[in-house]
Amino acid sequence: MIVDIHNHILYELDGGPQNQNETILLAKQAVASGISHVIATPHHKHLHNGHVYGIDPSTIIFMVEKVNQY
């Protein structure tokens, strides 16, 4: 088992993938590289390009559940 313990795989949250298709592509690339599990680690509070992201934990949980359905 290979686990990626720090990945910004959830789209539209903090400067990671811009859409669902990019998230799926990242997941497929992880599998092709032998990664069996990905831990999504968006920044809870993060400054990126002059924008402060403040991501609520319920949003992260929702996005993980949504992405796991693919």
HTML snippet that shows the backbone in 3Dmol.js (N, CA, C, O; Angstrom):
<script src="https://3Dmol.org/build/3Dmol-min.js"></script>
<div id="view" style="width:600px;height:400px;position:relative"></div>
<script>
const pdb = `
ATOM      1  N   MET A   1       0.841  -1.170   0.000  1.00  0.00           N
ATOM      2  CA  MET A   1       0.000   0.000   0.000  1.00  0.00           C
ATOM      3  C   MET A   1       0.892   1.241   0.000  1.00  0.00           C
ATOM      4  O   MET A   1       1.826   1.349   0.794  1.00  0.00           O
ATOM      5  N   ILE A   2       0.591   2.169  -0.897  1.00  0.00           N
ATOM      6  CA  ILE A   2       1.283   3.460  -0.933  1.00  0.00           C
ATOM      7  C   ILE A   2       0.241   4.541  -0.716  1.00  0.00           C
ATOM      8  O   ILE A   2      -0.773   4.596  -1.412  1.00  0.00           O
ATOM      9  N   VAL A   3       0.506   5.405   0.268  1.00  0.00           N
ATOM     10  CA  VAL A   3      -0.445   6.450   0.637  1.00  0.00           C
ATOM     11  C   VAL A   3       0.196   7.815   0.402  1.00  0.00           C
ATOM     12  O   VAL A   3       1.287   8.099   0.897  1.00  0.00           O
ATOM     13  N   ASP A   4      -0.503   8.651  -0.360  1.00  0.00           N
ATOM     14  CA  ASP A   4      -0.094  10.044  -0.554  1.00  0.00           C
ATOM     15  C   ASP A   4      -0.713  10.818   0.609  1.00  0.00           C
ATOM     16  O   ASP A   4      -1.934  10.964   0.679  1.00  0.00           O
ATOM     17  N   ILE A   5       0.124  11.313   1.518  1.00  0.00           N
ATOM     18  CA  ILE A   5      -0.400  11.925   2.742  1.00  0.00           C
ATOM     19  C   ILE A   5      -0.570  13.442   2.662  1.00  0.00           C
ATOM     20  O   ILE A   5      -0.985  14.068   3.637  1.00  0.00           O
ATOM     21  N   HIS A   6      -0.260  14.030   1.527  1.00  0.00           N
ATOM     22  CA  HIS A   6      -0.451  15.477   1.371  1.00  0.00           C
ATOM     23  C   HIS A   6      -0.761  15.770  -0.085  1.00  0.00           C
ATOM     24  O   HIS A   6       0.130  15.799  -0.933  1.00  0.00           O
ATOM     25  N   ASN A   7      -2.052  15.987  -0.364  1.00  0.00           N
ATOM     26  CA  ASN A   7      -2.458  16.169  -1.747  1.00  0.00           C
ATOM     27  C   ASN A   7      -3.592  17.185  -1.828  1.00  0.00           C
ATOM     28  O   ASN A   7      -4.546  17.128  -1.051  1.00  0.00           O
ATOM     29  N   HIS A   8      -3.481  18.092  -2.752  1.00  0.00           N
ATOM     30  CA  HIS A   8      -4.521  19.089  -3.006  1.00  0.00           C
ATOM     31  C   HIS A   8      -5.367  18.623  -4.187  1.00  0.00           C
ATOM     32  O   HIS A   8      -5.409  19.275  -5.231  1.00  0.00           O
ATOM     33  N   ILE A   9      -6.026  17.510  -4.012  1.00  0.00           N
ATOM     34  CA  ILE A   9      -6.767  16.855  -5.090  1.00  0.00           C
ATOM     35  C   ILE A   9      -8.199  17.370  -5.229  1.00  0.00           C
ATOM     36  O   ILE A   9      -8.824  17.166  -6.269  1.00  0.00           O
ATOM     37  N   LEU A  10      -8.723  18.025  -4.212  1.00  0.00           N
ATOM     38  CA  LEU A  10     -10.106  18.505  -4.255  1.00  0.00           C
ATOM     39  C   LEU A  10     -10.191  19.788  -5.068  1.00  0.00           C
ATOM     40  O   LEU A  10      -9.466  20.747  -4.806  1.00  0.00           O
ATOM     41  N   TYR A  11     -11.065  19.801  -6.039  1.00  0.00           N
ATOM     42  CA  TYR A  11     -11.147  20.941  -6.951  1.00  0.00           C
ATOM     43  C   TYR A  11     -11.874  22.138  -6.334  1.00  0.00           C
ATOM     44  O   TYR A  11     -12.723  22.008  -5.451  1.00  0.00           O
ATOM     45  N   GLU A  12     -11.495  23.302  -6.845  1.00  0.00           N
ATOM     46  CA  GLU A  12     -12.107  24.589  -6.495  1.00  0.00           C
ATOM     47  C   GLU A  12     -11.962  24.977  -5.023  1.00  0.00           C
ATOM     48  O   GLU A  12     -12.769  25.760  -4.522  1.00  0.00           O
ATOM     49  N   LEU A  13     -10.964  24.455  -4.322  1.00  0.00           N
ATOM     50  CA  LEU A  13     -10.839  24.803  -2.914  1.00  0.00           C
ATOM     51  C   LEU A  13      -9.659  25.720  -2.610  1.00  0.00           C
ATOM     52  O   LEU A  13      -9.846  26.735  -1.940  1.00  0.00           O
ATOM     53  N   ASP A  14      -8.481  25.409  -3.066  1.00  0.00           N
ATOM     54  CA  ASP A  14      -7.341  26.214  -2.624  1.00  0.00           C
ATOM     55  C   ASP A  14      -6.196  26.286  -3.627  1.00  0.00           C
ATOM     56  O   ASP A  14      -5.030  26.178  -3.247  1.00  0.00           O
ATOM     57  N   GLY A  15      -6.509  26.463  -4.858  1.00  0.00           N
ATOM     58  CA  GLY A  15      -5.455  26.575  -5.854  1.00  0.00           C
ATOM     59  C   GLY A  15      -5.033  25.245  -6.442  1.00  0.00           C
ATOM     60  O   GLY A  15      -4.071  25.186  -7.208  1.00  0.00           O
ATOM     61  N   GLY A  16      -5.732  24.180  -6.098  1.00  0.00           N
ATOM     62  CA  GLY A  16      -5.474  22.869  -6.687  1.00  0.00           C
ATOM     63  C   GLY A  16      -6.199  22.759  -8.016  1.00  0.00           C
ATOM     64  O   GLY A  16      -6.239  23.726  -8.777  1.00  0.00           O
ATOM     65  N   PRO A  17      -6.774  21.596  -8.310  1.00  0.00           N
ATOM     66  CA  PRO A  17      -7.503  21.421  -9.558  1.00  0.00           C
ATOM     67  C   PRO A  17      -8.627  22.447  -9.700  1.00  0.00           C
ATOM     68  O   PRO A  17      -9.238  22.854  -8.711  1.00  0.00           O
ATOM     69  N   GLN A  18      -8.888  22.852 -10.924  1.00  0.00           N
ATOM     70  CA  GLN A  18      -9.910  23.861 -11.180  1.00  0.00           C
ATOM     71  C   GLN A  18     -11.302  23.272 -11.382  1.00  0.00           C
ATOM     72  O   GLN A  18     -12.304  23.980 -11.290  1.00  0.00           O
ATOM     73  N   ASN A  19     -11.355  21.958 -11.661  1.00  0.00           N
ATOM     74  CA  ASN A  19     -12.659  21.354 -11.931  1.00  0.00           C
ATOM     75  C   ASN A  19     -12.608  19.848 -11.683  1.00  0.00           C
ATOM     76  O   ASN A  19     -11.554  19.277 -11.404  1.00  0.00           O
ATOM     77  N   GLN A  20     -13.768  19.232 -11.793  1.00  0.00           N
ATOM     78  CA  GLN A  20     -13.913  17.798 -11.549  1.00  0.00           C
ATOM     79  C   GLN A  20     -13.011  16.971 -12.457  1.00  0.00           C
ATOM     80  O   GLN A  20     -12.414  15.994 -12.005  1.00  0.00           O
ATOM     81  N   ASN A  21     -12.904  17.345 -13.724  1.00  0.00           N
ATOM     82  CA  ASN A  21     -12.074  16.581 -14.664  1.00  0.00           C
ATOM     83  C   ASN A  21     -10.612  16.562 -14.248  1.00  0.00           C
ATOM     84  O   ASN A  21      -9.944  15.536 -14.377  1.00  0.00           O
ATOM     85  N   GLU A  22     -10.107  17.690 -13.750  1.00  0.00           N
ATOM     86  CA  GLU A  22      -8.717  17.741 -13.299  1.00  0.00           C
ATOM     87  C   GLU A  22      -8.512  16.873 -12.061  1.00  0.00           C
ATOM     88  O   GLU A  22      -7.472  16.230 -11.919  1.00  0.00           O
ATOM     89  N   THR A  23      -9.497  16.852 -11.167  1.00  0.00           N
ATOM     90  CA  THR A  23      -9.406  15.982  -9.993  1.00  0.00           C
ATOM     91  C   THR A  23      -9.347  14.518 -10.410  1.00  0.00           C
ATOM     92  O   THR A  23      -8.531  13.752  -9.896  1.00  0.00           O
ATOM     93  N   ILE A  24     -10.205  14.135 -11.336  1.00  0.00           N
ATOM     94  CA  ILE A  24     -10.217  12.744 -11.815  1.00  0.00           C
ATOM     95  C   ILE A  24      -8.887  12.398 -12.472  1.00  0.00           C
ATOM     96  O   ILE A  24      -8.353  11.310 -12.257  1.00  0.00           O
ATOM     97  N   LEU A  25      -8.350  13.316 -13.270  1.00  0.00           N
ATOM     98  CA  LEU A  25      -7.055  13.081 -13.908  1.00  0.00           C
ATOM     99  C   LEU A  25      -5.966  12.871 -12.855  1.00  0.00           C
ATOM    100  O   LEU A  25      -5.153  11.956 -12.987  1.00  0.00           O
ATOM    101  N   LEU A  26      -5.939  13.697 -11.823  1.00  0.00           N
ATOM    102  CA  LEU A  26      -4.948  13.526 -10.749  1.00  0.00           C
ATOM    103  C   LEU A  26      -5.108  12.174 -10.059  1.00  0.00           C
ATOM    104  O   LEU A  26      -4.119  11.510  -9.751  1.00  0.00           O
ATOM    105  N   ALA A  27      -6.348  11.772  -9.818  1.00  0.00           N
ATOM    106  CA  ALA A  27      -6.586  10.477  -9.176  1.00  0.00           C
ATOM    107  C   ALA A  27      -6.100   9.326 -10.064  1.00  0.00           C
ATOM    108  O   ALA A  27      -5.486   8.377  -9.576  1.00  0.00           O
ATOM    109  N   LYS A  28      -6.375   9.412 -11.352  1.00  0.00           N
ATOM    110  CA  LYS A  28      -5.917   8.368 -12.280  1.00  0.00           C
ATOM    111  C   LYS A  28      -4.399   8.319 -12.357  1.00  0.00           C
ATOM    112  O   LYS A  28      -3.814   7.239 -12.441  1.00  0.00           O
ATOM    113  N   GLN A  29      -3.758   9.487 -12.330  1.00  0.00           N
ATOM    114  CA  GLN A  29      -2.293   9.527 -12.335  1.00  0.00           C
ATOM    115  C   GLN A  29      -1.726   8.907 -11.058  1.00  0.00           C
ATOM    116  O   GLN A  29      -0.697   8.232 -11.095  1.00  0.00           O
ATOM    117  N   ALA A  30      -2.399   9.137  -9.932  1.00  0.00           N
ATOM    118  CA  ALA A  30      -1.954   8.545  -8.673  1.00  0.00           C
ATOM    119  C   ALA A  30      -2.027   7.024  -8.752  1.00  0.00           C
ATOM    120  O   ALA A  30      -1.080   6.335  -8.373  1.00  0.00           O
ATOM    121  N   VAL A  31      -3.138   6.503  -9.239  1.00  0.00           N
ATOM    122  CA  VAL A  31      -3.299   5.056  -9.374  1.00  0.00           C
ATOM    123  C   VAL A  31      -2.242   4.484 -10.314  1.00  0.00           C
ATOM    124  O   VAL A  31      -1.647   3.446 -10.025  1.00  0.00           O
ATOM    125  N   ALA A  32      -2.008   5.158 -11.433  1.00  0.00           N
ATOM    126  CA  ALA A  32      -1.004   4.690 -12.407  1.00  0.00           C
ATOM    127  C   ALA A  32       0.403   4.682 -11.806  1.00  0.00           C
ATOM    128  O   ALA A  32       1.272   3.929 -12.244  1.00  0.00           O
ATOM    129  N   SER A  33       0.613   5.524 -10.804  1.00  0.00           N
ATOM    130  CA  SER A  33       1.920   5.596 -10.139  1.00  0.00           C
ATOM    131  C   SER A  33       2.032   4.615  -8.975  1.00  0.00           C
ATOM    132  O   SER A  33       3.067   4.548  -8.312  1.00  0.00           O
ATOM    133  N   GLY A  34       0.972   3.860  -8.730  1.00  0.00           N
ATOM    134  CA  GLY A  34       1.008   2.867  -7.660  1.00  0.00           C
ATOM    135  C   GLY A  34       0.458   3.352  -6.333  1.00  0.00           C
ATOM    136  O   GLY A  34       0.552   2.641  -5.332  1.00  0.00           O
ATOM    137  N   ILE A  35      -0.107   4.534  -6.302  1.00  0.00           N
ATOM    138  CA  ILE A  35      -0.672   5.071  -5.062  1.00  0.00           C
ATOM    139  C   ILE A  35      -2.048   4.444  -4.852  1.00  0.00           C
ATOM    140  O   ILE A  35      -2.889   4.445  -5.751  1.00  0.00           O
ATOM    141  N   SER A  36      -2.262   3.911  -3.655  1.00  0.00           N
ATOM    142  CA  SER A  36      -3.529   3.235  -3.367  1.00  0.00           C
ATOM    143  C   SER A  36      -4.511   4.114  -2.590  1.00  0.00           C
ATOM    144  O   SER A  36      -5.722   3.902  -2.652  1.00  0.00           O
ATOM    145  N   HIS A  37      -3.986   5.101  -1.857  1.00  0.00           N
ATOM    146  CA  HIS A  37      -4.834   5.979  -1.054  1.00  0.00           C
ATOM    147  C   HIS A  37      -4.298   7.409  -1.132  1.00  0.00           C
ATOM    148  O   HIS A  37      -3.087   7.631  -1.150  1.00  0.00           O
ATOM    149  N   VAL A  38      -5.211   8.365  -1.177  1.00  0.00           N
ATOM    150  CA  VAL A  38      -4.841   9.782  -1.194  1.00  0.00           C
ATOM    151  C   VAL A  38      -5.544  10.467  -0.027  1.00  0.00           C
ATOM    152  O   VAL A  38      -6.754  10.331   0.149  1.00  0.00           O
ATOM    153  N   ILE A  39      -4.781  11.195   0.758  1.00  0.00           N
ATOM    154  CA  ILE A  39      -5.354  11.996   1.830  1.00  0.00           C
ATOM    155  C   ILE A  39      -5.451  13.428   1.324  1.00  0.00           C
ATOM    156  O   ILE A  39      -4.440  14.082   1.067  1.00  0.00           O
ATOM    157  N   ALA A  40      -6.676  13.897   1.187  1.00  0.00           N
ATOM    158  CA  ALA A  40      -6.904  15.265   0.703  1.00  0.00           C
ATOM    159  C   ALA A  40      -6.570  16.243   1.823  1.00  0.00           C
ATOM    160  O   ALA A  40      -7.092  16.132   2.933  1.00  0.00           O
ATOM    161  N   THR A  41      -5.703  17.194   1.526  1.00  0.00           N
ATOM    162  CA  THR A  41      -5.253  18.134   2.555  1.00  0.00           C
ATOM    163  C   THR A  41      -5.330  19.579   2.071  1.00  0.00           C
ATOM    164  O   THR A  41      -4.301  20.241   1.941  1.00  0.00           O
ATOM    165  N   PRO A  42      -6.544  20.076   1.802  1.00  0.00           N
ATOM    166  CA  PRO A  42      -6.634  21.487   1.428  1.00  0.00           C
ATOM    167  C   PRO A  42      -6.255  22.361   2.615  1.00  0.00           C
ATOM    168  O   PRO A  42      -6.379  21.946   3.768  1.00  0.00           O
ATOM    169  N   HIS A  43      -5.800  23.553   2.330  1.00  0.00           N
ATOM    170  CA  HIS A  43      -5.461  24.478   3.407  1.00  0.00           C
ATOM    171  C   HIS A  43      -6.738  24.990   4.058  1.00  0.00           C
ATOM    172  O   HIS A  43      -7.689  25.360   3.369  1.00  0.00           O
ATOM    173  N   HIS A  44      -6.756  25.010   5.382  1.00  0.00           N
ATOM    174  CA  HIS A  44      -7.914  25.553   6.082  1.00  0.00           C
ATOM    175  C   HIS A  44      -7.947  27.073   5.944  1.00  0.00           C
ATOM    176  O   HIS A  44      -8.994  27.655   5.661  1.00  0.00           O
ATOM    177  N   LYS A  45      -6.807  27.702   6.143  1.00  0.00           N
ATOM    178  CA  LYS A  45      -6.676  29.138   5.894  1.00  0.00           C
ATOM    179  C   LYS A  45      -5.368  29.312   5.131  1.00  0.00           C
ATOM    180  O   LYS A  45      -4.308  28.878   5.581  1.00  0.00           O
ATOM    181  N   HIS A  46      -5.460  29.952   3.973  1.00  0.00           N
ATOM    182  CA  HIS A  46      -4.313  29.990   3.076  1.00  0.00           C
ATOM    183  C   HIS A  46      -4.404  31.237   2.205  1.00  0.00           C
ATOM    184  O   HIS A  46      -5.470  31.564   1.684  1.00  0.00           O
ATOM    185  N   LEU A  47      -3.293  31.921   2.052  1.00  0.00           N
ATOM    186  CA  LEU A  47      -3.218  33.071   1.159  1.00  0.00           C
ATOM    187  C   LEU A  47      -2.638  32.593  -0.167  1.00  0.00           C
ATOM    188  O   LEU A  47      -1.537  32.045  -0.208  1.00  0.00           O
ATOM    189  N   HIS A  48      -3.383  32.804  -1.254  1.00  0.00           N
ATOM    190  CA  HIS A  48      -2.930  32.385  -2.586  1.00  0.00           C
ATOM    191  C   HIS A  48      -3.342  33.456  -3.588  1.00  0.00           C
ATOM    192  O   HIS A  48      -4.527  33.749  -3.749  1.00  0.00           O
ATOM    193  N   ASN A  49      -2.360  34.030  -4.254  1.00  0.00           N
ATOM    194  CA  ASN A  49      -2.614  35.080  -5.249  1.00  0.00           C
ATOM    195  C   ASN A  49      -3.492  36.211  -4.701  1.00  0.00           C
ATOM    196  O   ASN A  49      -4.406  36.684  -5.376  1.00  0.00           O
ATOM    197  N   GLY A  50      -3.206  36.626  -3.493  1.00  0.00           N
ATOM    198  CA  GLY A  50      -3.925  37.738  -2.890  1.00  0.00           C
ATOM    199  C   GLY A  50      -5.292  37.393  -2.337  1.00  0.00           C
ATOM    200  O   GLY A  50      -6.007  38.277  -1.865  1.00  0.00           O
ATOM    201  N   HIS A  51      -5.669  36.128  -2.386  1.00  0.00           N
ATOM    202  CA  HIS A  51      -6.973  35.698  -1.872  1.00  0.00           C
ATOM    203  C   HIS A  51      -6.755  34.804  -0.654  1.00  0.00           C
ATOM    204  O   HIS A  51      -5.932  33.889  -0.690  1.00  0.00           O
ATOM    205  N   VAL A  52      -7.486  35.068   0.414  1.00  0.00           N
ATOM    206  CA  VAL A  52      -7.406  34.221   1.600  1.00  0.00           C
ATOM    207  C   VAL A  52      -8.526  33.190   1.524  1.00  0.00           C
ATOM    208  O   VAL A  52      -9.709  33.529   1.498  1.00  0.00           O
ATOM    209  N   TYR A  53      -8.123  31.928   1.489  1.00  0.00           N
ATOM    210  CA  TYR A  53      -9.095  30.845   1.501  1.00  0.00           C
ATOM    211  C   TYR A  53      -9.397  30.495   2.950  1.00  0.00           C
ATOM    212  O   TYR A  53      -8.474  30.301   3.741  1.00  0.00           O
ATOM    213  N   GLY A  54     -10.636  30.413   3.301  1.00  0.00           N
ATOM    214  CA  GLY A  54     -11.073  29.968   4.610  1.00  0.00           C
ATOM    215  C   GLY A  54     -12.056  28.839   4.408  1.00  0.00           C
ATOM    216  O   GLY A  54     -13.260  29.077   4.304  1.00  0.00           O
ATOM    217  N   ILE A  55     -11.574  27.635   4.350  1.00  0.00           N
ATOM    218  CA  ILE A  55     -12.406  26.498   3.973  1.00  0.00           C
ATOM    219  C   ILE A  55     -13.000  25.854   5.219  1.00  0.00           C
ATOM    220  O   ILE A  55     -12.278  25.412   6.113  1.00  0.00           O
ATOM    221  N   ASP A  56     -14.308  25.810   5.260  1.00  0.00           N
ATOM    222  CA  ASP A  56     -15.014  25.196   6.376  1.00  0.00           C
ATOM    223  C   ASP A  56     -14.833  23.679   6.326  1.00  0.00           C
ATOM    224  O   ASP A  56     -14.899  23.094   5.245  1.00  0.00           O
ATOM    225  N   PRO A  57     -14.606  23.031   7.468  1.00  0.00           N
ATOM    226  CA  PRO A  57     -14.433  21.570   7.460  1.00  0.00           C
ATOM    227  C   PRO A  57     -15.598  20.815   6.817  1.00  0.00           C
ATOM    228  O   PRO A  57     -15.381  19.775   6.195  1.00  0.00           O
ATOM    229  N   SER A  58     -16.819  21.311   6.951  1.00  0.00           N
ATOM    230  CA  SER A  58     -17.953  20.617   6.335  1.00  0.00           C
ATOM    231  C   SER A  58     -17.859  20.637   4.811  1.00  0.00           C
ATOM    232  O   SER A  58     -18.324  19.711   4.146  1.00  0.00           O
ATOM    233  N   THR A  59     -17.258  21.689   4.259  1.00  0.00           N
ATOM    234  CA  THR A  59     -17.043  21.764   2.812  1.00  0.00           C
ATOM    235  C   THR A  59     -16.036  20.709   2.374  1.00  0.00           C
ATOM    236  O   THR A  59     -16.215  20.069   1.338  1.00  0.00           O
ATOM    237  N   ILE A  60     -14.995  20.530   3.149  1.00  0.00           N
ATOM    238  CA  ILE A  60     -13.981  19.513   2.827  1.00  0.00           C
ATOM    239  C   ILE A  60     -14.608  18.123   2.858  1.00  0.00           C
ATOM    240  O   ILE A  60     -14.379  17.318   1.955  1.00  0.00           O
ATOM    241  N   ILE A  61     -15.389  17.842   3.882  1.00  0.00           N
ATOM    242  CA  ILE A  61     -16.049  16.540   3.991  1.00  0.00           C
ATOM    243  C   ILE A  61     -16.987  16.321   2.804  1.00  0.00           C
ATOM    244  O   ILE A  61     -17.002  15.240   2.215  1.00  0.00           O
ATOM    245  N   PHE A  62     -17.767  17.338   2.454  1.00  0.00           N
ATOM    246  CA  PHE A  62     -18.677  17.246   1.312  1.00  0.00           C
ATOM    247  C   PHE A  62     -17.910  16.932   0.030  1.00  0.00           C
ATOM    248  O   PHE A  62     -18.307  16.055  -0.737  1.00  0.00           O
ATOM    249  N   MET A  63     -16.820  17.643  -0.198  1.00  0.00           N
ATOM    250  CA  MET A  63     -16.042  17.448  -1.430  1.00  0.00           C
ATOM    251  C   MET A  63     -15.401  16.058  -1.465  1.00  0.00           C
ATOM    252  O   MET A  63     -15.364  15.425  -2.520  1.00  0.00           O
ATOM    253  N   VAL A  64     -14.903  15.582  -0.337  1.00  0.00           N
ATOM    254  CA  VAL A  64     -14.321  14.227  -0.290  1.00  0.00           C
ATOM    255  C   VAL A  64     -15.393  13.210  -0.660  1.00  0.00           C
ATOM    256  O   VAL A  64     -15.148  12.318  -1.472  1.00  0.00           O
ATOM    257  N   GLU A  65     -16.578  13.338  -0.070  1.00  0.00           N
ATOM    258  CA  GLU A  65     -17.667  12.405  -0.391  1.00  0.00           C
ATOM    259  C   GLU A  65     -18.044  12.487  -1.864  1.00  0.00           C
ATOM    260  O   GLU A  65     -18.297  11.463  -2.499  1.00  0.00           O
ATOM    261  N   LYS A  66     -18.084  13.692  -2.406  1.00  0.00           N
ATOM    262  CA  LYS A  66     -18.438  13.878  -3.815  1.00  0.00           C
ATOM    263  C   LYS A  66     -17.390  13.249  -4.734  1.00  0.00           C
ATOM    264  O   LYS A  66     -17.736  12.549  -5.685  1.00  0.00           O
ATOM    265  N   VAL A  67     -16.116  13.498  -4.451  1.00  0.00           N
ATOM    266  CA  VAL A  67     -15.034  12.950  -5.289  1.00  0.00           C
ATOM    267  C   VAL A  67     -14.971  11.433  -5.173  1.00  0.00           C
ATOM    268  O   VAL A  67     -14.670  10.754  -6.154  1.00  0.00           O
ATOM    269  N   ASN A  68     -15.246  10.894  -3.999  1.00  0.00           N
ATOM    270  CA  ASN A  68     -15.219   9.432  -3.816  1.00  0.00           C
ATOM    271  C   ASN A  68     -16.289   8.721  -4.617  1.00  0.00           C
ATOM    272  O   ASN A  68     -16.215   7.505  -4.790  1.00  0.00           O
ATOM    273  N   GLN A  69     -17.287   9.448  -5.116  1.00  0.00           N
ATOM    274  CA  GLN A  69     -18.338   8.831  -5.927  1.00  0.00           C
ATOM    275  C   GLN A  69     -17.901   8.577  -7.372  1.00  0.00           C
ATOM    276  O   GLN A  69     -18.572   7.837  -8.091  1.00  0.00           O
ATOM    277  N   TYR A  70     -16.786   9.179  -7.814  1.00  0.00           N
ATOM    278  CA  TYR A  70     -16.358   9.039  -9.207  1.00  0.00           C
ATOM    279  C   TYR A  70     -15.857   7.632  -9.479  1.00  0.00           C
ATOM    280  O   TYR A  70     -15.454   7.326 -10.601  1.00  0.00           O
TER     281      TYR A  70
END
`;
const viewer = $3Dmol.createViewer("view");
viewer.addModel(pdb, "pdb");
viewer.setStyle({}, {cartoon: {color: "spectrum"}});
viewer.zoomTo();
viewer.render();
</script>
